Structures are given as structure tokens and as C-alpha cells.
Amino acid sequence: MQKAKKKIYKNGLRVVTVPMKDNPTVTVLVLVGTGSDYEPKDINGISHFLEHMCFKGTVKRPKAIDIAHELDSLGCQYNAFTGSEYTGYYAKGDAKNFRQMFDIVTDIYLNSTFPESDMEKEKGVIIEEINMYEDMPASLVQDLWSEVLYGDQPSGRSTLGTKENIGKMIRDNFIEYKKAHYVAENTVVIVAGNITNEEVYKEIGKSFKDIKVGKSGKKPKTKDTQTKPEILVKFKETDQTHFVLGVRSFDIFNKNNVAVSMLSYVLGAGMSSRLFTKLREEMGVAYYVRALNSPSLDHGSFQISAGVNNERVLEVIEEIIKECNLLIKEKVSDKELEKVKSLVIGHTKMSLESTDDVANFYGGQELLKKEIKN
């Protein structure tokens, strides 16, 4: 894999190219620095809703079926995603179709028309998406975790928003929100695969010459304080209890993140991790157990999550706390540390085998940290 190269245009647009000559595919990814952490309470959910609406038609491709048919005809994988701090639009396909793929993805990003008839129908789709995740306890518990950490501020709210908010949104909400955030200096275009830098720059010149220029909407600073232990419980009639146990950690710029990420591997990565061995192999109480470090722009958290038998929740939590206390009392052995280092390196290499993984890897770096580390 060749190194990534970054180019910044006069209007603030950032372009990251990663030529991969031996790979038959190419991924075009456009990222914008906005998500649910940027939303006022009354329009919580608009970043995600807007992402859906961008696929409903453009001036050049008036209907959703026009976009889908063209991408399917190229044999592409394509989609979009919305998180708390950025939103992305992408297509991956045969490198020979790069120019057409680039044209479609950038058209979706820049020229969506937000037809009102589709907007009303999409409200029902998103409400069903909310219902779906509410019926998935392992997913729902993550929203509850954010809520207990950050409460009634953007970082504590769901990316999907509320059903009430979705129901009352109008077309003008999308137009104003896009004007505020989808601007050149807040946009990163990443192309990874069997292309040259010059090919990408040529297409950038065609597609982004009229992108809106201006300062992007700002993210409210997250209040990240706590004075006592907190707990949030939501009852659902299920066969398992899914829980998250954790603490506040660091933002993405903190040098301690490397150590905390290594700690997550010691506790919950792989079948030889401490918590997998304890909960699944020895106690037989859980199918999954995970440990995760989640740094963000101005806050972060470290969590352990699992789904266990309803009758054994307290017993399991006690065992997890024992394992955590053991880390305070005893150093991780050299042998275990070497195993974890090998696991991290191996996972990292495997996660960078395909063009879409590479695009996401470099895109996330550039959008959040404004730097590229090869």
C-alpha cells in the first residue's frame, strides 16, 4: 500500500488520495464534520435524516431509483453513515468505473434536492429504524450509556433522534442545516484504490468547483463532569440483561489513548482475553463480552459490555470489577503484553486490506485530527 497524500484547496476542501496499484477496486468516500453532537435539541436526528434524504434525488438524477440503478449497474457497494461527529457517503467498485462512481457520490453530497414527497415517506422509514434498534438490547444499551454519561446535551442524545422530532421536521430544516455544515472547509474527500493522484484531482476540479465556502457550524463543548457513581436502568421483557460498565476516559488528542486501547485488548479482545475466559469459558454466563475505548473530540469513555442471564447480572458485574481491580494490584505480564501487541498489529493489518477500510482509516484521521499518519 502506498502512502496517503493530502492536498488542501484554496477554498478549504481537503482531499486525501491513497493509490493502491495492486487492488482491483476503488473507494470514493466523502466525509463532512457534523453529526448528532452538533444538533440543537429540537432538531436532534437531523444529521441522520439528512443523510437518508441525500439519496432521494439530485438535479442530475431526480429520483432515488436513478441513483440506485446507476450504482447497481456498476456493481458497486454503496451507502452512507452518520455518527456523533461526522457523516459519510461512499461507493466502492471496479477501479475502471472510478470517474462515474466519483460523479455519483459527489452529486449525492453536493446537489441533493430533498423532495418533500419523499421526505414524508422517509419519516416512516426512520421511525421504524428507531423501533428496530429499540428492540435490539445490545444496541439500545449503548444509547443509554451515552445518556447516563452526558445527560441532556448533544453527546447524550441518540444519533437517530426522537420519533417526535422526526415527525415534525420540514424541508427548510434540511436546507438550513446543510448550508451551515456542508461547506468546503468542513469536507474531506478520500479516494483509495487503483487510481493516480492526478486522476482524482481532475475529477475534484469538475465536481467541487461550486461547493459552498464559509465557516462551518460549531460543535457545542461537551460538559464532561461527574461527582458520584451513576446508574441508569431500563426494563424490557427480554431473556437476557445487556449492560455497560465503564468510566470516563480521554479525548482523541490525549497520549494516554494508546495505553487505554491496549487495556481494552487485555480485558476483552480475542478468545484468550481475561473477560472472555472468565465469563464465557469458566462461568458460562455470556455469549459476548467486549471492552472498548471510545475517544471523541472533547470527551471519551472506556466501557465493558456483555449480555448475560437475567438471574446472574450482579454476579457477573462483581467478577468484572474483580478483574479490573486485579489490573491495579498486578502488572500485566510481559508474555500477555506481547500477545496483546501481536493481536493489535494483526488486527490493524487485516483492517487495512480493502480500499473501503483504508479510506475510512485515513478519512477519520484527517477529519477529526486534521493530520495524516502513514
Secondary structure, 3 states (H helix, E strand, C coil): CCCCEEEECCCCCEEEEEECCCCCEEEEEEEECCCHHHCCHHHCCHHHHHHHHCCCCECCCCCHHHHHHHHHHCCCEEEEEECCCCEEEEEEEEHHHHHHHHHHHHHHHHHECCCHHHHHHHHHHHHHHHHHHHCCHHHHHHHHHHHHHHCCCHHHCCCCCCHHHHHHCCHHHHHHHHHHHCCHHHEEEEEEECCCHHHHHHHHHHHCCCCCCCCCCCCCCCCCCCCCCCCCCCCCCCCEEEEEEEEECCCCCCCCHHHHHHHHHHHHCCCCCHHHHHHHHHCCCEEEEEEEEEECCCCEEEEEEEEEEHHHHHHHHHHHHHHHHHHHHCCCCHHHHHHHHHHHHHHHHHCCCCHHHHHHHHHHHHHHHCCCCC
